[in-house]
């Protein structure tokens, strides 16, 4: 990305992260809260990845994508939470120019990949419920691998293309009113005309968020139609309950994502943005494995077998 300077302003080589520097007590509280959330995230997502890989009964398309989701959550949390924890121990910590934009790019890539992966998981549930006899044929190992690869590659292209095509300019201001390098916080430092950049950000957000969300909603409309055709009430409830965990994850993830990125950006700093970004970066990756573990009988059975096997 061509990060230009304007006039005689000094070159920006690093950013100062304000965060909660003016509030020492909340800083220490933030560190321990993030420590707890990150450890739970590591344990929960690591457990799901291990169970999916080690337990043969979880070698199905649904759990293959769940393993991908846990891997994404693990990477996403690691890309920002440890750095935020370190920064919370210092007053006005700094981050280099290259590190800041590397963090921005990595987080954008992982967030986009998760959007597409959640859409694929909705399609997987649609096939499993509407056409169970052909499920293993339609969602073969090769197809699942290809779909996951398409999600990762598409996210990479959507991340790299704007970086190469849209240069941005700074005027020497380098104080970021945030815990880490966030798009909305960096946006407030730009002194160039941001109209085209705003249009680009909204266009990318529409492609990467509402479109997968529309695919998810369409999949669930067909799932609902298929479930309503099932006569026994217990079988109907069992069929739809397999989608419950995914629906909860989709609601939390897309709700937070749309609040942060789809709404118009402003130059005015808002402390509420910091809280929402912490929830998005630290809480959501922690909740996903808990939601799937607590609501999923197969995962609980696999965990129980693993624990019993370890004891024996």
BAFI-3210 file (N, C-alpha, C; in Angstrom, 3 decimals, decimal comma, padded with zeros to 6 digits):
// residues 312
n [1|2|3|4|5|6|7|8|9|10|11|12|13|14|15|16|17|18|19|20|21|22|23|24|25|26|27|28|29|30|31|32|33|34|35|36|37|38|39|40|41|42|43|44|45|46|47|48|49|50|51|52|53|54|55|56|57|58|59|60|61|62|63|64|65|66|67|68|69|70|71|72|73|74|75|76|77|78|79|80|81|82|83|84|85|86|87|88|89|90|91|92|93|94|95|96|97|98|99|100|101|102|103|104|105|106|107|108|109|110|111|112|113|114|115|116|117|118|119|120|121|122|123|124|125|126|127|128|129|130|131|132|133|134|135|136|137|138|139|140|141|142|143|144|145|146|147|148|149|150|151|152|153|154|155|156|157|158|159|160|161|162|163|164|165|166|167|168|169|170|171|172|173|174|175|176|177|178|179|180|181|182|183|184|185|186|187|188|189|190|191|192|193|194|195|196|197|198|199|200|201|202|203|204|205|206|207|208|209|210|211|212|213|214|215|216|217|218|219|220|221|222|223|224|225|226|227|228|229|230|231|232|233|234|235|236|237|238|239|240|241|242|243|244|245|246|247|248|249|250|251|252|253|254|255|256|257|258|259|260|261|262|263|264|265|266|267|268|269|270|271|272|273|274|275|276|277|278|279|280|281|282|283|284|285|286|287|288|289|290|291|292|293|294|295|296|297|298|299|300|301|302|303|304|305|306|307|308|309|310|311|312]
n.u [000,849|000,538|001,548|001,340|002,938|002,007|002,709|005,031|005,050|006,190|007,476|005,461|006,384|005,734|003,018|001,194|-000,484|-003,299|-005,529|-006,436|-004,808|-005,070|-006,362|-005,244|-006,039|-008,257|-006,665|-005,013|-007,018|-008,089|-005,961|-005,922|-008,479|-008,385|-006,374|-007,638|-009,771|-008,323|-006,882|-009,003|-010,007|-007,857|-007,814|-010,444|-010,838|-008,557|-009,124|-011,373|-010,234|-008,388|-010,109|-011,682|-009,727|-008,680|-010,747|-012,601|-015,380|-016,039|-015,200|-016,557|-018,249|-019,489|-018,027|-015,496|-015,590|-016,166|-013,804|-012,133|-013,281|-012,684|-009,902|-009,576|-010,664|-008,822|-006,457|-007,317|-007,837|-005,264|-003,898|-004,363|-005,089|-002,901|-001,012|-002,530|-002,796|-000,130|000,274|-001,504|-000,138|001,541|002,019|000,843|001,781|003,743|003,568|005,089|005,022|004,885|004,222|001,733|000,061|000,379|-000,905|-003,496|-004,070|-003,883|-005,897|-008,133|-008,153|-008,586|-011,073|-012,731|-012,460|-013,759|-016,385|-017,121|-016,759|-018,717|-020,965|-020,640|-020,894|-023,588|-024,714|-023,885|-025,422|-027,927|-027,865|-027,541|-029,968|-032,041|-031,486|-030,661|-029,988|-028,241|-026,212|-023,512|-022,439|-022,806|-021,470|-018,695|-015,342|-013,479|-014,963|-015,553|-012,979|-012,264|-014,205|-013,535|-010,986|-011,598|-012,918|-010,815|-008,993|-010,533|-011,011|-008,396|-007,821|-009,717|-008,679|-006,083|-006,389|-007,693|-005,612|-003,549|-004,655|-005,699|-004,249|-003,349|-003,128|-001,153|-000,792|001,199|000,078|-000,084|-001,292|-003,199|-006,384|-007,019|-006,845|-005,373|-004,298|-006,876|-009,270|-011,220|-010,050|-007,554|-008,524|-009,404|-007,121|-006,409|-005,647|-006,087|-008,437|-011,204|-013,386|-013,499|-012,238|-014,018|-016,187|-015,018|-014,527|-017,132|-018,132|-016,512|-017,271|-019,939|-019,707|-018,317|-019,710|-022,732|-023,456|-022,529|-024,141|-026,723|-026,727|-026,644|-029,117|-030,890|-030,261|-031,202|-033,890|-034,662|-033,955|-035,777|-038,137|-037,752|-037,649|-040,212|-041,657|-041,185|-042,756|-042,998|-042,861|-040,684|-038,578|-038,518|-037,757|-035,203|-033,878|-033,795|-032,457|-029,819|-028,896|-028,896|-026,601|-024,960|-026,568|-026,616|-023,888|-023,580|-025,335|-024,146|-021,557|-021,885|-023,530|-021,895|-019,815|-021,054|-021,887|-019,412|-018,083|-019,837|-021,449|-021,342|-018,121|-016,622|-014,792|-014,721|-013,729|-014,768|-015,426|-017,016|-016,511|-014,114|-014,770|-016,558|-014,831|-013,080|-014,823|-015,364|-012,831|-011,859|-013,922|-015,865|-014,352|-013,903|-016,445|-017,495|-016,413|-017,457|-020,221|-020,667|-019,728|-021,318|-023,842|-023,753|-024,115|-022,479|-019,881|-019,609|-019,770|-017,477|-015,521|-015,931|-015,229|-012,532|-011,517|-012,130|-010,599|-008,036|-007,868|-008,037]
n.v [-001,189|002,229|004,443|007,685|010,869|014,222|017,470|019,184|017,518|015,287|011,970|009,134|006,697|005,092|004,204|005,586|004,029|004,812|003,795|002,850|004,625|006,895|005,989|004,259|002,154|000,691|-000,286|-002,346|-004,104|-004,719|-006,174|-008,609|-009,564|-009,968|-011,874|-014,081|-014,530|-015,118|-017,444|-019,235|-019,217|-020,367|-022,925|-023,908|-023,770|-025,150|-027,655|-028,458|-028,622|-030,672|-032,819|-033,141|-033,929|-036,245|-038,017|-040,501|-040,546|-037,975|-037,312|-035,948|-033,837|-031,635|-031,373|-031,095|-028,514|-027,185|-027,573|-026,022|-023,526|-023,220|-023,129|-020,745|-018,924|-019,215|-018,236|-015,630|-014,486|-014,682|-012,948|-010,418|-010,171|-010,972|-008,897|-006,657|-007,172|-006,897|-004,201|-003,020|-002,906|-000,806|002,758|004,673|002,909|001,918|001,027|-000,279|001,092|-000,780|-003,128|-002,446|-002,218|-004,747|-006,230|-005,221|-006,198|-008,991|-009,506|-008,627|-010,470|-012,936|-012,409|-012,109|-014,650|-016,171|-015,269|-016,318|-019,010|-019,543|-019,256|-021,448|-023,497|-023,238|-024,017|-026,666|-027,720|-027,390|-029,223|-031,592|-031,829|-031,467|-033,284|-035,986|-038,607|-038,370|-036,982|-037,648|-037,988|-035,544|-033,777|-034,599|-035,592|-034,381|-032,280|-030,772|-029,993|-028,431|-026,383|-025,174|-024,283|-022,428|-020,500|-019,526|-018,556|-016,655|-014,797|-013,947|-012,681|-010,586|-009,148|-008,396|-007,036|-004,359|-003,189|-002,939|-001,294|001,103|003,860|005,547|008,500|010,142|012,846|013,197|012,813|010,455|009,257|006,798|006,263|003,784|000,261|-001,360|-001,733|-000,762|-000,657|001,420|003,164|003,870|005,059|007,531|009,031|009,770|012,236|012,733|012,914|011,114|010,042|008,248|006,129|005,483|004,617|002,396|000,816|000,331|-001,026|-003,346|-004,370|-004,956|-006,968|-008,944|-009,399|-008,925|-010,511|-013,264|-013,513|-013,323|-015,670|-017,482|-016,974|-017,697|-020,420|-021,292|-020,762|-022,688|-024,890|-024,649|-025,033|-027,707|-028,970|-028,541|-030,312|-032,714|-035,200|-036,490|-034,860|-034,929|-035,787|-033,654|-031,573|-032,504|-032,423|-029,671|-028,727|-029,326|-027,192|-025,131|-024,253|-023,207|-021,101|-019,388|-018,664|-017,376|-015,184|-013,736|-013,236|-011,937|-009,848|-008,276|-007,707|-006,279|-004,006|-002,819|-002,414|-001,957|000,268|003,834|005,371|007,733|010,715|011,234|010,100|007,281|005,838|003,624|002,117|000,900|-000,927|-002,637|-003,683|-005,144|-007,085|-008,325|-009,264|-010,793|-012,002|-013,226|-015,290|-016,933|-017,710|-019,303|-022,090|-022,887|-022,673|-024,608|-026,884|-027,148|-027,475|-029,591|-032,923|-034,929|-033,845|-033,611|-036,319|-037,292|-035,891|-036,947|-039,642|-039,317|-038,330|-040,467|-042,451|-041,422|-041,584|-044,368]
n.w [000,000|-000,780|001,276|001,646|002,283|003,158|002,105|004,208|006,370|008,950|008,476|009,146|011,283|013,367|015,578|018,313|020,854|022,539|024,091|027,297|028,650|030,190|032,382|034,818|036,650|035,370|033,319|034,389|035,171|032,683|031,587|033,095|032,613|029,838|029,802|031,037|029,192|026,874|027,554|027,972|025,386|023,952|025,173|024,662|021,791|020,984|022,082|020,546|017,967|018,431|019,180|016,850|015,061|016,252|016,917|015,398|014,954|014,557|012,084|009,874|007,422|008,772|011,194|010,201|009,088|011,442|012,822|011,194|011,738|014,465|014,291|012,848|014,723|016,758|015,567|015,000|017,531|018,617|016,975|017,938|020,713|022,596|022,066|022,779|025,493|026,361|025,713|027,463|029,816|029,696|029,608|027,027|024,805|021,915|018,426|015,566|012,227|010,079|011,505|012,507|010,207|009,201|011,155|010,804|008,202|008,531|010,430|009,013|006,906|008,283|009,458|007,199|006,063|007,991|007,725|005,203|005,755|007,688|006,100|004,387|006,240|006,866|004,446|004,422|006,556|005,399|003,228|004,684|006,061|004,189|002,143|003,131|002,300|000,156|001,244|001,969|-000,519|-001,874|-000,108|-000,115|000,906|-000,763|-001,895|000,413|001,222|-000,984|-000,842|001,602|000,930|-001,085|000,458|002,083|000,131|-001,297|000,742|001,129|-001,328|-001,296|000,772|-000,016|-002,491|-002,120|-000,632|-002,468|-004,424|-003,335|-002,233|000,835|002,931|005,409|007,766|009,582|012,074|014,649|016,835|018,107|019,130|020,620|021,617|019,973|016,528|014,762|012,117|012,143|013,947|012,838|010,578|011,483|011,552|009,033|006,603|004,025|001,266|002,118|000,868|-001,373|-000,151|001,916|000,380|-000,809|001,464|002,378|000,136|000,105|002,547|002,054|000,134|001,537|003,925|004,077|001,800|002,309|004,593|003,537|002,020|004,132|005,379|003,313|003,100|005,602|005,365|003,501|005,036|007,149|005,730|004,930|007,430|008,448|006,953|008,094|009,900|012,660|015,776|017,550|015,898|014,171|015,889|016,636|014,182|013,636|015,861|015,457|014,084|015,823|017,339|015,332|014,400|016,628|016,811|014,319|014,653|016,804|015,747|013,165|013,942|015,649|013,856|011,771|013,175|013,743|011,234|009,012|009,456|008,779|008,868|011,139|011,941|014,585|017,745|019,612|022,689|022,937|020,668|021,268|023,292|021,969|020,033|021,643|022,598|020,159|019,363|021,532|023,104|021,384|019,893|022,088|022,887|020,816|020,777|023,260|022,883|020,857|022,178|024,479|023,401|021,685|021,193|020,042|020,198|022,967|023,676|022,388|023,796|026,336|025,887|025,263|027,683|029,407|028,168|028,601|031,379|031,759]
ca.u [000,000|001,337|001,186|002,014|002,975|001,489|003,423|006,289|004,822|007,165|007,066|004,912|007,103|005,117|001,764|001,046|-001,790|-003,764|-006,282|-006,897|-003,616|-005,446|-007,063|-004,339|-006,712|-008,880|-005,632|-004,637|-008,189|-008,166|-004,932|-006,327|-009,676|-007,923|-005,627|-008,626|-010,475|-007,404|-006,602|-010,208|-010,059|-006,852|-008,231|-011,670|-010,622|-007,572|-009,807|-012,197|-009,332|-007,853|-011,178|-012,058|-008,653|-008,352|-011,904|-013,103|-016,803|-016,170|-014,646|-017,680|-018,145|-019,869|-016,952|-014,356|-015,751|-016,069|-012,371|-011,637|-013,767|-011,892|-008,565|-009,691|-010,851|-007,547|-005,549|-007,831|-007,593|-003,815|-003,393|-004,574|-005,244|-001,630|-000,439|-003,334|-002,431|001,178|000,100|-002,260|000,789|002,355|001,350|001,111|002,667|003,886|003,650|005,713|004,145|004,699|003,519|000,346|-000,692|000,379|-001,980|-004,744|-004,286|-004,104|-007,216|-009,148|-008,159|-009,214|-012,488|-013,416|-012,488|-014,788|-017,689|-017,392|-016,835|-020,034|-021,926|-020,456|-021,455|-025,051|-025,030|-023,682|-026,609|-029,039|-027,762|-027,724|-031,367|-032,962|-031,182|-029,758|-029,534|-027,136|-025,352|-022,105|-021,997|-022,730|-020,436|-017,570|-014,123|-012,871|-015,792|-015,364|-011,651|-012,314|-014,996|-012,732|-009,904|-012,198|-013,175|-009,539|-008,402|-011,374|-010,725|-007,065|-007,919|-010,456|-007,815|-004,915|-006,748|-007,790|-004,300|-002,746|-005,324|-006,139|-003,258|-003,871|-002,161|-001,125|-000,198|002,079|-000,638|000,150|-001,878|-004,368|-007,225|-007,503|-005,929|-004,565|-004,542|-008,213|-009,576|-011,934|-009,154|-006,596|-009,306|-009,526|-005,854|-006,186|-005,894|-006,445|-009,871|-011,572|-014,649|-013,306|-011,886|-015,264|-016,955|-014,341|-014,740|-018,529|-018,289|-015,884|-018,097|-021,152|-019,328|-017,799|-020,587|-024,143|-023,649|-022,559|-025,292|-027,892|-026,636|-027,008|-030,566|-031,554|-030,071|-032,071|-035,269|-034,862|-033,901|-037,065|-039,129|-037,537|-037,972|-041,668|-042,222|-040,962|-043,998|-042,880|-042,388|-039,352|-037,619|-038,441|-036,958|-033,821|-033,302|-033,523|-031,538|-028,443|-028,532|-028,983|-025,292|-024,509|-027,379|-026,150|-022,580|-023,808|-025,956|-023,144|-020,431|-022,276|-024,060|-020,759|-019,063|-021,812|-021,841|-018,092|-017,558|-020,784|-021,939|-020,421|-017,048|-016,533|-013,507|-014,862|-013,389|-015,819|-014,958|-017,829|-015,862|-013,068|-015,409|-017,086|-013,703|-012,593|-015,791|-015,200|-011,527|-011,550|-015,064|-016,482|-013,606|-014,023|-017,807|-017,801|-016,259|-018,370|-021,558|-020,713|-019,486|-022,439|-025,079|-023,523|-023,985|-021,337|-018,647|-019,551|-019,454|-016,068|-014,730|-016,068|-014,432|-011,132|-011,171|-012,147|-009,441|-006,842|-007,859|-007,763]
ca.v [000,000|003,427|005,361|008,905|012,002|015,426|018,688|019,056|016,768|014,228|010,625|008,325|005,424|004,300|004,723|005,563|003,469|005,452|002,816|003,351|005,176|007,916|005,309|003,161|001,014|-000,155|-000,940|-003,620|-004,976|-005,178|-007,202|-009,892|-010,026|-010,497|-013,104|-015,144|-014,796|-015,722|-018,820|-020,023|-019,337|-021,364|-024,248|-024,336|-024,021|-026,224|-028,912|-028,848|-029,032|-031,983|-033,827|-033,373|-034,659|-037,528|-038,892|-040,913|-040,261|-036,561|-037,120|-035,659|-032,456|-030,645|-031,172|-030,585|-027,061|-026,702|-027,515|-024,828|-022,357|-023,110|-022,710|-019,324|-018,183|-019,267|-017,300|-014,266|-014,022|-014,562|-011,828|-009,109|-010,161|-010,894|-007,564|-005,748|-007,436|-006,269|-002,748|-002,556|-002,765|000,383|004,009|005,113|001,992|002,209|-000,096|000,196|001,310|-002,047|-004,079|-002,019|-002,562|-006,205|-006,672|-004,877|-007,098|-010,352|-009,566|-008,516|-011,753|-013,955|-012,072|-012,422|-016,103|-016,715|-014,957|-017,301|-020,344|-019,670|-019,471|-022,835|-024,362|-023,194|-024,863|-028,049|-028,102|-027,465|-030,493|-032,690|-031,949|-031,550|-034,439|-036,801|-039,825|-038,034|-036,043|-038,023|-037,830|-034,105|-033,182|-035,535|-035,011|-033,511|-031,065|-029,998|-029,395|-027,389|-025,265|-024,493|-023,599|-021,263|-019,497|-018,925|-017,824|-015,482|-013,835|-013,393|-011,763|-009,406|-008,389|-007,870|-006,134|-002,948|-002,711|-002,599|-000,330|002,350|004,493|006,447|009,528|010,655|014,180|013,232|012,404|009,028|008,830|005,959|006,170|002,405|-000,688|-001,963|-001,134|-001,053|000,112|002,658|004,062|004,375|005,903|008,865|009,739|010,119|013,631|012,804|012,792|009,737|009,659|007,016|005,072|005,087|003,849|001,108|000,043|-000,120|-002,029|-004,590|-004,893|-005,536|-008,228|-009,948|-009,658|-009,176|-011,603|-014,544|-013,535|-013,635|-017,111|-018,190|-016,829|-018,520|-021,822|-021,600|-020,782|-024,030|-025,832|-024,551|-025,681|-029,155|-029,432|-028,524|-031,479|-033,886|-035,393|-036,620|-033,619|-035,153|-035,812|-032,282|-030,815|-032,984|-031,936|-028,234|-028,442|-029,427|-025,887|-024,124|-023,700|-022,387|-019,879|-018,514|-018,147|-016,432|-013,978|-012,983|-012,816|-010,951|-008,673|-007,452|-007,297|-005,241|-002,793|-002,201|-002,079|-001,572|001,617|004,858|005,754|009,156|011,133|011,380|008,897|006,832|004,784|002,442|001,311|000,099|-002,029|-003,573|-004,374|-006,130|-008,182|-008,989|-009,925|-011,689|-012,741|-014,074|-016,539|-017,777|-018,221|-020,293|-023,496|-023,166|-022,871|-025,900|-027,983|-027,302|-027,795|-030,632|-034,228|-035,655|-033,276|-033,992|-037,753|-037,447|-035,394|-037,920|-040,814|-038,948|-038,250|-041,836|-043,140|-040,924|-042,136|-045,807]
ca.w [000,000|-000,914|002,349|001,282|003,193|002,530|002,461|004,929|007,603|009,192|008,085|010,232|011,386|014,416|016,115|019,764|021,205|023,765|024,870|028,596|029,298|031,169|033,478|035,205|037,280|034,346|032,511|035,021|035,101|031,291|031,370|033,680|031,896|028,550|030,087|031,256|027,937|025,903|027,983|027,676|023,926|023,572|025,641|023,985|020,369|020,870|022,383|019,398|016,895|018,801|019,129|015,454|014,405|016,887|017,093|014,085|014,793|014,183|010,739|008,980|006,911|009,775|012,153|009,442|009,045|012,818|013,106|010,497|012,475|015,696|013,886|012,529|015,974|017,477|014,892|015,118|018,887|018,803|016,188|018,565|022,173|023,337|021,917|023,594|026,889|026,610|025,653|028,632|030,932|029,471|029,283|025,660|024,073|020,489|017,494|014,333|011,084|009,358|012,374|012,614|009,010|009,097|012,037|010,131|007,070|009,031|011,067|007,958|006,192|009,120|009,629|005,944|005,917|008,893|007,129|004,143|006,357|008,315|005,012|003,947|007,278|006,715|003,283|004,866|007,328|004,448|002,510|005,636|006,470|003,046|001,285|003,953|001,625|-000,747|001,964|001,881|-001,907|-002,167|000,742|-000,022|001,476|-001,772|-001,995|001,645|001,160|-002,017|-000,334|002,616|000,221|-001,753|001,495|002,482|-001,000|-001,556|001,810|000,870|-002,460|-000,864|001,674|-000,723|-003,591|-001,705|-000,172|-003,643|-005,312|-002,702|-001,351|001,854|003,296|006,772|007,886|010,741|013,292|014,860|018,105|017,842|020,324|020,671|022,234|018,916|015,214|014,256|010,915|012,450|014,667|011,853|009,674|012,068|011,401|007,636|006,274|002,614|000,989|002,477|000,230|-002,146|000,794|002,567|-000,600|-000,945|002,685|002,389|-000,923|000,573|003,637|001,458|-000,532|002,467|005,065|003,740|000,833|003,056|005,499|002,703|001,726|005,358|005,572|002,295|003,512|006,727|004,879|002,935|006,156|007,834|004,859|004,999|008,780|008,608|006,260|008,938|010,663|014,116|016,400|018,118|014,791|013,668|016,846|016,548|012,929|013,710|016,961|014,959|013,526|016,869|017,669|014,205|014,376|017,713|016,410|013,215|015,201|017,577|014,915|012,169|014,631|016,072|012,672|011,060|013,988|013,674|009,918|007,978|009,685|008,273|009,762|011,419|012,491|016,023|018,499|020,501|023,588|022,696|019,638|021,912|024,020|020,977|019,402|022,605|022,539|018,871|019,265|022,644|023,648|020,357|019,695|023,273|022,981|019,782|021,218|024,372|022,309|020,162|023,120|025,398|022,692|020,704|021,851|019,494|020,745|024,385|023,729|022,012|024,921|027,426|025,508|025,365|029,106|029,936|027,614|029,269|032,730|031,725]
c.u [000,883|000,903|001,980|002,073|002,460|002,280|004,729|006,137|005,819|006,590|006,578|005,615|006,541|003,833|001,782|-000,377|-002,233|-004,505|-006,860|-005,746|-003,943|-006,173|-006,236|-005,037|-007,430|-007,865|-005,254|-005,794|-008,313|-007,167|-005,404|-007,580|-009,276|-007,141|-006,584|-009,314|-009,579|-007,084|-007,791|-010,345|-009,081|-007,315|-009,435|-011,459|-009,589|-008,193|-010,628|-011,327|-008,775|-008,911|-011,566|-010,982|-008,442|-009,507|-012,539|-014,580|-017,069|-015,563|-015,786|-017,541|-018,446|-018,704|-015,644|-014,413|-015,688|-014,609|-011,727|-012,035|-012,960|-010,474|-008,548|-009,820|-009,562|-006,558|-006,002|-007,567|-006,106|-003,255|-003,536|-004,548|-003,904|-000,977|-001,198|-003,020|-001,107|001,034|-000,634|-001,377|001,642|001,478|001,801|002,104|002,697|003,930|004,192|004,692|003,833|003,935|002,040|-000,459|-000,644|-000,737|-003,343|-005,073|-004,615|-005,493|-008,334|-009,283|-008,887|-010,698|-013,286|-013,541|-013,567|-016,189|-018,065|-017,540|-018,189|-021,129|-021,852|-021,061|-022,983|-025,483|-024,888|-024,888|-027,840|-029,037|-028,055|-029,190|-032,304|-032,721|-030,224|-029,219|-028,337|-026,100|-023,867|-021,547|-021,800|-021,599|-019,308|-016,342|-013,468|-013,636|-015,589|-014,022|-011,620|-013,076|-014,229|-011,609|-010,415|-012,456|-011,894|-008,963|-009,205|-011,125|-009,372|-007,104|-008,639|-009,638|-006,696|-005,282|-006,904|-006,450|-003,455|-003,345|-005,610|-005,063|-003,934|-002,760|-002,307|-000,439|000,710|001,406|-000,515|-000,377|-003,186|-005,156|-007,874|-006,470|-004,961|-004,891|-005,886|-008,508|-010,206|-011,057|-008,122|-007,284|-009,365|-008,249|-005,601|-006,501|-006,197|-007,956|-010,289|-012,851|-014,523|-012,977|-013,131|-016,113|-016,357|-014,587|-016,163|-018,748|-017,704|-016,716|-019,354|-020,854|-019,011|-018,717|-022,048|-024,355|-023,576|-023,757|-026,586|-027,908|-027,046|-028,518|-031,345|-031,449|-031,030|-033,546|-035,599|-034,816|-035,230|-038,171|-039,006|-037,940|-039,479|-042,348|-042,045|-042,137|-043,789|-042,266|-040,978|-038,287|-037,436|-037,557|-035,488|-033,139|-032,921|-032,528|-030,084|-027,954|-028,465|-027,657|-024,796|-025,266|-026,930|-024,827|-022,732|-024,368|-024,944|-022,075|-020,825|-022,855|-022,955|-020,021|-019,758|-021,790|-020,511|-017,791|-018,570|-021,318|-020,921|-019,381|-017,043|-015,167|-013,531|-014,575|-014,510|-015,291|-015,754|-017,222|-014,801|-013,676|-015,922|-015,949|-013,098|-013,514|-015,579|-013,915|-011,296|-012,719|-015,655|-015,693|-013,681|-015,403|-018,077|-017,593|-017,175|-019,774|-021,658|-020,527|-020,715|-023,710|-024,939|-023,242|-022,758|-020,018|-018,507|-019,217|-017,985|-015,154|-014,757|-015,211|-012,941|-010,677|-011,131|-010,950|-008,153|-006,723|-007,479|-006,322]
c.v [001,236|004,456|006,649|009,874|013,213|016,631|018,396|018,278|015,621|012,863|009,846|006,975|004,517|004,979|004,594|005,109|004,026|004,460|003,407|003,990|006,226|007,322|004,090|001,947|000,126|-000,867|-002,298|-004,610|-005,563|-006,300|-008,566|-010,448|-010,646|-011,794|-014,279|-015,530|-015,520|-017,165|-019,737|-020,247|-020,398|-022,770|-024,757|-024,674|-025,114|-027,585|-029,387|-029,323|-030,429|-033,074|-034,161|-034,183|-036,060|-038,507|-039,214|-040,579|-038,796|-036,266|-036,992|-034,216|-031,401|-030,347|-030,772|-029,060|-026,455|-026,605|-026,312|-023,560|-022,149|-022,646|-021,218|-018,484|-018,117|-018,264|-015,860|-013,692|-013,787|-013,357|-010,476|-009,132|-010,123|-009,511|-006,538|-005,933|-006,770|-004,753|-002,200|-002,370|-001,508|001,607|004,468|004,190|002,347|000,912|000,444|000,273|000,001|-003,065|-003,742|-002,461|-004,060|-006,782|-006,396|-005,877|-008,512|-010,488|-009,474|-009,838|-012,825|-013,691|-012,408|-013,924|-016,718|-016,434|-016,014|-018,703|-020,562|-019,876|-020,912|-023,802|-024,371|-024,067|-026,338|-028,553|-028,242|-028,801|-031,662|-032,906|-032,161|-032,779|-035,389|-038,042|-039,571|-037,134|-036,370|-037,893|-036,358|-033,443|-034,185|-034,818|-034,034|-032,197|-030,182|-029,281|-028,246|-026,159|-024,474|-023,695|-022,342|-020,145|-018,768|-018,058|-016,562|-014,399|-013,166|-012,364|-010,464|-008,540|-007,688|-006,819|-004,680|-002,364|-002,238|-001,447|001,026|002,895|005,413|007,378|009,947|012,019|014,295|012,843|010,890|008,523|008,103|005,798|004,793|001,536|-001,292|-001,266|-001,619|-000,142|001,448|003,653|004,679|005,338|007,344|009,686|010,213|011,589|013,805|012,701|011,341|009,256|008,343|005,846|004,568|004,220|002,455|000,223|-000,504|-001,206|-003,370|-005,227|-005,555|-006,884|-009,316|-010,267|-009,899|-010,332|-012,975|-014,644|-013,860|-015,123|-017,940|-018,148|-017,682|-019,998|-022,194|-021,522|-022,147|-025,095|-025,841|-025,235|-027,201|-029,716|-029,515|-029,698|-032,762|-034,029|-035,518|-035,350|-033,768|-035,144|-034,411|-031,427|-031,217|-032,455|-030,462|-027,894|-028,549|-028,096|-024,810|-023,456|-022,772|-021,070|-018,887|-017,866|-017,095|-015,113|-013,114|-012,406|-011,711|-009,694|-007,721|-006,882|-006,158|-003,934|-002,060|-001,638|-001,572|-000,161|002,636|005,234|007,268|009,473|011,216|010,060|008,550|005,690|003,504|001,529|000,398|-001,131|-003,083|-004,348|-005,419|-007,342|-009,010|-009,813|-010,980|-012,561|-013,703|-015,351|-017,482|-018,439|-019,372|-021,735|-023,856|-023,454|-024,246|-027,070|-028,237|-027,769|-029,008|-031,967|-034,986|-035,163|-033,661|-035,473|-037,993|-036,979|-036,380|-039,164|-040,531|-038,907|-039,642|-042,640|-042,719|-041,472|-043,608|-046,081]
c.w [000,000|000,130|002,173|002,448|002,439|003,024|003,162|006,237|007,733|008,821|009,302|010,229|012,466|014,883|017,631|020,090|022,551|024,654|026,134|029,365|030,344|032,374|033,913|035,790|036,274|033,462|033,082|034,996|033,703|031,030|031,875|033,025|030,570|028,732|030,251|029,940|026,949|026,266|027,709|026,179|023,431|023,940|024,858|022,528|020,139|021,118|021,186|018,241|017,174|018,668|017,698|014,739|014,943|016,949|015,739|013,874|014,422|012,820|009,726|008,497|007,967|010,721|011,477|009,390|010,447|013,246|012,438|011,250|013,754|015,391|013,560|013,800|016,778|016,891|015,103|016,503|019,126|018,064|016,880|020,089|022,922|023,251|022,750|025,072|027,245|026,659|026,877|029,857|030,831|029,243|027,904|024,932|022,583|019,687|016,178|013,210|010,367|010,191|012,462|011,401|008,701|009,952|011,414|009,029|007,534|009,640|010,027|007,212|006,991|009,309|008,373|005,747|006,799|008,363|006,095|004,717|007,030|007,277|004,502|004,959|007,225|005,540|003,636|005,655|006,428|003,709|003,446|005,983|005,289|002,169|002,013|003,249|000,715|-000,078|001,789|000,474|-002,246|-001,387|000,964|000,546|000,514|-001,894|-000,770|001,645|000,161|-001,521|000,721|001,959|-000,477|-000,741|001,889|001,361|-001,311|-000,514|001,588|-000,258|-002,069|000,092|000,914|-001,761|-003,161|-001,256|-001,348|-004,446|-004,683|-001,768|-000,340|002,323|004,748|006,782|009,101|012,036|013,473|016,196|017,828|019,137|020,396|021,364|021,224|017,606|014,679|013,078|011,259|013,188|013,725|010,892|010,171|011,913|009,979|007,396|004,794|002,467|001,194|001,792|-000,514|-001,232|001,519|001,647|-000,760|000,265|002,749|001,343|-000,499|001,680|003,092|000,820|000,483|003,631|004,684|002,769|001,504|003,988|004,747|002,352|002,940|005,566|004,566|002,659|004,630|006,367|004,286|004,026|006,901|007,035|004,936|006,362|008,978|007,908|007,061|009,894|012,170|014,719|016,950|017,029|014,222|014,576|016,768|015,300|013,033|014,819|016,525|014,391|014,601|017,183|016,574|014,154|015,451|017,345|015,313|013,741|015,939|016,656|013,942|012,810|015,045|014,873|011,929|011,849|013,814|012,288|008,897|008,191|009,196|009,322|009,956|011,999|014,015|016,739|019,457|021,358|023,402|021,653|020,245|022,592|023,041|020,319|020,326|022,613|021,285|018,811|020,331|023,082|022,621|020,087|020,881|023,338|022,007|020,230|022,374|023,856|021,658|021,125|023,986|024,698|021,772|021,390|021,354|020,085|022,217|024,548|023,400|023,141|026,079|027,123|025,646|026,812|029,734|029,433|028,275|030,682|032,741|031,304]
res [x|x|x|x|x|x|x|x|x|x|x|x|x|x|x|x|x|x|x|x|x|x|x|x|x|x|x|x|x|x|x|x|x|x|x|x|x|x|x|x|x|x|x|x|x|x|x|x|x|x|x|x|x|x|x|x|x|x|x|x|x|x|x|x|x|x|x|x|x|x|x|x|x|x|x|x|x|x|x|x|x|x|x|x|x|x|x|x|x|x|x|x|x|x|x|x|x|x|x|x|x|x|x|x|x|x|x|x|x|x|x|x|x|x|x|x|x|x|x|x|x|x|x|x|x|x|x|x|x|x|x|x|x|x|x|x|x|x|x|x|x|x|x|x|x|x|x|x|x|x|x|x|x|x|x|x|x|x|x|x|x|x|x|x|x|x|x|x|x|x|x|x|x|x|x|x|x|x|x|x|x|x|x|x|x|x|x|x|x|x|x|x|x|x|x|x|x|x|x|x|x|x|x|x|x|x|x|x|x|x|x|x|x|x|x|x|x|x|x|x|x|x|x|x|x|x|x|x|x|x|x|x|x|x|x|x|x|x|x|x|x|x|x|x|x|x|x|x|x|x|x|x|x|x|x|x|x|x|x|x|x|x|x|x|x|x|x|x|x|x|x|x|x|x|x|x|x|x|x|x|x|x|x|x|x|x|x|x|x|x|x|x|x|x|x|x|x|x|x|x|x|x|x|x|x|x|x|x|x|x|x|x]
***
